[in-house]
Amino acid sequence: MTGQAGTTEDLAALSLATGDARLLVDLDGGIVARWVVADREIFRPLSENVSNVLEKPLQSGCFPLAPYCNRIAEGRFAFAGQQHRLPLNFGDHPHAIHGLAWQRRWTLEDRGADHLTIALSEPAGDWPWAFGVRQTFRLGSNSLDIAIDLTNRDHRAMPAGLGLHPYFADPDGGRVEVSADTVWLTDRSGIPTEKARYPDGLSTPPDNCLEGWNRRTSIIWPGGQLSLSADGSLNHLHYYRPADADFLCLEPVSHVPNAINGAGEPMAVLDPGETLSGTVHMEVQ
């Protein structure tokens, strides 16, 4: 893992405020530690007691997914005639998961009164190709835009995927509204096995990737709602809602879990210097 744990000064440097909205971004994992609108926690807030750089993203409000999303079965795949094996990066979980960007130290690249940009440059290694990732956060009085892009910095073509993994605070058990055509069913380890019509095939509790998503979804709470939309390459939505949790996840992503091994549509392939991008817009009403 690259970099060192974030300091108090780092965190202060990565805070934004607009009207009644506050945003806190942490360089460890390139995560959103907190997003508050009018004293309401929109993302699950990262506790100040969590200092371990590997634990921060999994306890945060949102973390980036790159250079692939969700799972690659056993970390194994073939590309361009070569076999590859990725490190298994999540304890005793049997698959490589969520890419590498959430387990890396980012740098501050730019900031203004209502926005900031952070970046990651990763050499070939745990992922066989060199790549770069950039996130730009733009805060409104009741909205947050997160733009994410992934660039191939290698001399060879590489498979590519990206997305965001937000944890929406949900103490009131909000109602999710989303339109999609199909849902991927999975085995017990989260690897897709077959498709079913949505919403009939949605698991209980949900942990499924949706295809034919119209790129819009919302969470309806007593007295308010959050609307989410996505553009660019983010044409799938992963819906994760553990039983009895006080959060839920609606993750805009560019591909189905294990797409590199044939699940769903193929992952994008970037030639050297090419970029894959997408933006998520979230608005509280």
Buried (B, 14 or more C-beta within 10 A) or exposed (E): EEBEEBEEEBBEBBBBBBEEBBBBBBBBBBBBBBBBBEEBBBBBBBEEEBEEBBBBBBBBBBBBBBBBBBBBBBBBBEBEEEEBEBEBBBEEEBBBBBBBBBBBBBEBEEBEEBBBBBBBBBEBEBBBBBBBBBBBBBBBEBBBBBBBBBBBBBEBBBBBBBBBBBBBBBEEEBEBEBBBEBBBBBEEEBBBEEBBEBBEBBBEBBBBBBBBBEBBBBBBBEEBBBBBBBBBBBBBBBBBBEEEEEBBBBBBBBBBBBBBBEBBEEBBBBEBEBBBBBBBBBBBE
